Amino acid sequence: MACVGNSITEGYGIWSEKKYPEHLQELLGDGYAVSNFGASSMTFANKGDGDNTSYWNREQFKSALASEPDIVVIELGTNDSKFFTNNCLLDGTEKYNYNYGQYEKAQLYRDYEALIDTFAHLPSAPEIYATLQPYSNNCDWGIMDTAIVNQINPVIKETALKKGVNIIDLHTQFQTPAWFLDNSVHPNATGAQELARIVNKYITLEKPKIVQEKATLQVSGDNYGTRWYKDGKLIESDKATLAPTEKGKYRALVKVDSDSDSWIASNEIEVTDLNGGTTAISTNHRKAVQPKQRRPHRRVDVKGRAVSSW
């Protein structure tokens, strides 16, 4: 399992304490191998070769890919908010952000989609969790929560919904002041534990299940929003039920909370017959309920070299 991210994942400011991926490892247990591929100050914006603030150019990114993960948690976007923050006031003094306006929002959509695709196309075909960025507010660093809420998190959510990957809403669930260092950006030791608890909740959550009712597909159990996908592509339906008009593989992304914007992918089923009650459906329960034991996992260092496996 690869924890991809910025300084929040890396563990800035709590160098002698356990970081959130370490706490996540403890929560998940020995059936998982959790690796921390966080790097401070990184954006998901792909600003070209040589840019040292782009995660695409860091050894941690190469190492995350080389680890062949079966689960990826992407926690990136806080630093991308700097493209939308300028001239904020700190103790009555106007602060200017050198990154302001240097990247187009349309390109951010393309870059985040490319990031998802890069992991999704690995031979290990990992299950991906995109995180809406947690609360952060530090004018001196050009990071403002208004930019995260109004600019960055919509990019992440809309792209994740388009691609049909899981979404963990960290922003709604990670705002408690006591969980932050004084900089109001990075988790403290307690916050690292709480962040791991939130991520663990959704990784271990029982997956929504699609069931057949004659010629109709529906998601069993409670849900607070639904998106449907055919053969991996988002289709025009946001209802809890779907009447397939074409053969193919169907899956749903389900909003699982009433108080957060978190979405979890269902199992996938294949519709092979559209004749009403005789519709034939074969089920694929890959990760429908998270298995306790994972496949062997390659651990790598930041240069992508294998250091151990289990």
TORROMI-112194 format. One line per 10 residues: number of its first residue (from 1); their letters; for each residue z negated, y, x negated of C-alpha. Coordinates in steps of 0.2 Angstrom, whole numbers, plus 5000, padded with zeros to 4 digits. Layout:
<atoms>
NUM = A = Z:Y:X ~ ...
</atoms>
This chain:
<atoms>
1 = MACVGNSITE = 5000:5000:5000 ~ 5005:5017:4993 ~ 4996:5033:4997 ~ 5008:5047:4993 ~ 5003:5065:4993 ~ 4997:5081:4985 ~ 4980:5086:4978 ~ 4972:5081:4994 ~ 4977:5063:4990 ~ 4975:5064:4972
11 = GYGIWSEKKY = 4957:5070:4974 ~ 4956:5088:4967 ~ 4939:5094:4964 ~ 4930:5078:4966 ~ 4935:5070:4949 ~ 4919:5060:4947 ~ 4919:5054:4965 ~ 4929:5042:4975 ~ 4945:5048:4982 ~ 4951:5045:4999
21 = PEHLQELLGD = 4963:5030:4994 ~ 4948:5022:4986 ~ 4937:5023:5001 ~ 4952:5017:5011 ~ 4953:5002:5000 ~ 4935:4998:5004 ~ 4938:5000:5022 ~ 4953:4989:5023 ~ 4946:4975:5011 ~ 4953:4963:4999
31 = GYAVSNFGAS = 4968:4959:5010 ~ 4975:4975:5004 ~ 4979:4983:4988 ~ 4979:5002:4990 ~ 4986:5013:4976 ~ 4984:5032:4974 ~ 5000:5041:4970 ~ 4994:5059:4974 ~ 4999:5073:4963 ~ 4992:5091:4964
41 = SMTFANKGDG = 5003:5106:4969 ~ 5017:5095:4975 ~ 5029:5099:4990 ~ 5040:5087:4999 ~ 5054:5100:4997 ~ 5067:5093:4985 ~ 5071:5108:4975 ~ 5082:5100:4962 ~ 5080:5092:4945 ~ 5067:5100:4934
51 = DNTSYWNREQ = 5057:5108:4947 ~ 5039:5104:4943 ~ 5032:5107:4960 ~ 5043:5095:4969 ~ 5036:5077:4972 ~ 5053:5070:4970 ~ 5052:5075:4951 ~ 5035:5067:4948 ~ 5031:5050:4940 ~ 5020:5047:4954
61 = FKSALASEPD = 5035:5046:4966 ~ 5044:5034:4954 ~ 5028:5023:4953 ~ 5026:5023:4972 ~ 5044:5017:4974 ~ 5042:5004:4960 ~ 5026:4997:4968 ~ 5036:4990:4982 ~ 5023:4994:4995 ~ 5023:4986:5012
71 = IVVIELGTND = 5014:5001:5019 ~ 5016:5020:5014 ~ 5005:5034:5020 ~ 5014:5051:5016 ~ 5002:5066:5015 ~ 5013:5080:5009 ~ 5017:5097:5017 ~ 5002:5108:5013 ~ 5010:5116:4998 ~ 5027:5118:5008
81 = SKFFTNNCLL = 5017:5130:5019 ~ 5018:5143:5005 ~ 5037:5146:5009 ~ 5031:5154:5025 ~ 5015:5164:5019 ~ 5016:5181:5012 ~ 5006:5197:5011 ~ 4990:5190:5018 ~ 4973:5199:5016 ~ 4959:5193:5005
91 = DGTEKYNYNY = 4944:5204:5005 ~ 4955:5219:5010 ~ 4968:5216:4996 ~ 4985:5211:5000 ~ 4990:5194:4992 ~ 5009:5190:4989 ~ 5015:5172:4987 ~ 5028:5169:4974 ~ 5035:5155:4985 ~ 5038:5165:5001
101 = GQYEKAQLYR = 5055:5163:5008 ~ 5062:5153:4994 ~ 5067:5138:5004 ~ 5076:5136:5021 ~ 5067:5127:5035 ~ 5083:5118:5039 ~ 5082:5110:5022 ~ 5064:5105:5024 ~ 5070:5094:5039 ~ 5083:5086:5028
111 = DYEALIDTFA = 5071:5083:5014 ~ 5057:5076:5024 ~ 5070:5064:5032 ~ 5077:5059:5015 ~ 5059:5056:5009 ~ 5056:5044:5024 ~ 5073:5036:5021 ~ 5070:5033:5003 ~ 5054:5023:5007 ~ 5061:5014:5022
121 = HLPSAPEIYA = 5076:5008:5012 ~ 5065:4999:4999 ~ 5067:4980:4998 ~ 5049:4979:5005 ~ 5054:4988:5021 ~ 5037:4996:5022 ~ 5029:5002:5037 ~ 5028:5021:5036 ~ 5014:5033:5042 ~ 5018:5052:5041
131 = TLQPYSNNCD = 5003:5063:5042 ~ 5002:5080:5050 ~ 4994:5090:5037 ~ 4975:5094:5039 ~ 4968:5111:5041 ~ 4970:5122:5025 ~ 4967:5140:5023 ~ 4967:5149:5006 ~ 4975:5166:5005 ~ 4974:5167:4987
141 = WGIMDTAIVN = 4984:5151:4985 ~ 4997:5156:4998 ~ 4991:5142:5010 ~ 4988:5148:5027 ~ 4984:5136:5042 ~ 4995:5146:5054 ~ 5010:5141:5043 ~ 5004:5123:5043 ~ 5003:5123:5062 ~ 5018:5133:5066
151 = QINPVIKETA = 5030:5129:5052 ~ 5026:5113:5043 ~ 5018:5101:5055 ~ 5032:5103:5067 ~ 5045:5098:5054 ~ 5034:5082:5050 ~ 5032:5078:5068 ~ 5050:5081:5074 ~ 5057:5071:5059 ~ 5045:5057:5061
161 = LKKGVNIIDL = 5049:5055:5079 ~ 5068:5055:5075 ~ 5065:5041:5063 ~ 5053:5032:5073 ~ 5039:5031:5060 ~ 5020:5031:5064 ~ 5012:5048:5064 ~ 4993:5051:5060 ~ 4987:5068:5066 ~ 4976:5074:5052
171 = HTQFQTPAWF = 4976:5092:5058 ~ 4967:5089:5074 ~ 4955:5076:5067 ~ 4951:5084:5050 ~ 4944:5102:5052 ~ 4926:5100:5050 ~ 4920:5114:5038 ~ 4907:5102:5030 ~ 4921:5090:5024 ~ 4929:5104:5013
181 = LDNSVHPNAT = 4926:5111:4996 ~ 4923:5130:4995 ~ 4942:5132:4993 ~ 4945:5127:5011 ~ 4959:5116:5006 ~ 4953:5100:4998 ~ 4941:5087:5004 ~ 4924:5086:4996 ~ 4916:5069:4993 ~ 4911:5067:5011
191 = GAQELARIVN = 4928:5073:5017 ~ 4936:5060:5006 ~ 4927:5047:5016 ~ 4931:5054:5033 ~ 4949:5056:5028 ~ 4950:5037:5024 ~ 4941:5033:5040 ~ 4954:5042:5050 ~ 4969:5034:5041 ~ 4961:5017:5042
201 = KYITLEKPKI = 4959:5019:5061 ~ 4978:5020:5063 ~ 4983:5007:5050 ~ 4971:4994:5058 ~ 4975:4999:5076 ~ 4982:4985:5087 ~ 5000:4989:5089 ~ 5007:4994:5106 ~ 5017:4980:5114 ~ 5033:4980:5124
211 = VQEKATLQVS = 5033:4968:5138 ~ 5047:4963:5151 ~ 5047:4966:5169 ~ 5063:4959:5176 ~ 5077:4970:5169 ~ 5064:4984:5163 ~ 5055:4986:5147 ~ 5038:4994:5147 ~ 5024:4997:5135 ~ 5008:4988:5140
221 = GDNYGTRWYK = 4991:4997:5140 ~ 4987:5016:5140 ~ 4999:5028:5132 ~ 5000:5047:5132 ~ 5019:5048:5128 ~ 5033:5037:5123 ~ 5049:5038:5113 ~ 5062:5023:5114 ~ 5073:5017:5100 ~ 5088:5006:5100
231 = DGKLIESDKA = 5094:4998:5084 ~ 5083:5010:5075 ~ 5090:5026:5083 ~ 5081:5037:5095 ~ 5088:5036:5113 ~ 5086:5049:5127 ~ 5071:5043:5136 ~ 5053:5048:5135 ~ 5047:5037:5150 ~ 5034:5023:5148
241 = TLAPTEKGKY = 5048:5011:5155 ~ 5066:5008:5150 ~ 5080:4999:5159 ~ 5092:4994:5145 ~ 5110:4997:5148 ~ 5116:4989:5131 ~ 5111:4974:5121 ~ 5102:4977:5105 ~ 5085:4978:5097 ~ 5072:4990:5106
251 = RALVKVDSDS = 5056:4998:5100 ~ 5045:5011:5106 ~ 5034:5025:5097 ~ 5018:5028:5108 ~ 5006:5042:5108 ~ 4990:5033:5107 ~ 4977:5047:5109 ~ 4974:5060:5122 ~ 4966:5072:5110 ~ 4977:5070:5095
261 = DSWIASNEIE = 4996:5070:5091 ~ 4995:5052:5083 ~ 5010:5040:5087 ~ 5011:5021:5083 ~ 5026:5010:5083 ~ 5027:4995:5095 ~ 5034:4978:5091 ~ 5052:4976:5092 ~ 5061:4965:5105 ~ 5080:4960:5106
271 = VTDLNGGTTA = 5088:4961:5123 ~ 5102:4948:5123 ~ 5106:4948:5142 ~ 5106:4962:5154 ~ 5107:4952:5170 ~ 5091:4957:5179 ~ 5078:4944:5180 ~ 5087:4933:5168 ~ 5087:4945:5154 ~ 5083:4935:5138
281 = ISTNHRKAVQ = 5071:4944:5126 ~ 5066:4937:5109 ~ 5051:4946:5101 ~ 5048:4951:5084 ~ 5029:4954:5081 ~ 5030:4960:5064 ~ 5013:4969:5062 ~ 5010:4969:5081 ~ 4992:4965:5075 ~ 4989:4970:5057
291 = PKQRRPHRRV = 4987:4954:5047 ~ 4971:4952:5037 ~ 4981:4945:5022 ~ 4995:4955:5014 ~ 5009:4949:5004 ~ 5007:4950:4985 ~ 5007:4968:4979 ~ 5013:4975:4963 ~ 5001:4988:4955 ~ 5010:5000:4944
301 = DVKGRAVSSW = 5004:5015:4933 ~ 5011:5032:4934 ~ 5026:5027:4924 ~ 5031:5013:4936 ~ 5026:4999:4924 ~ 5018:4984:4932 ~ 4999:4982:4927 ~ 4993:4969:4938 ~ 4998:4959:4954 ~ 4988:4948:4966
</atoms>
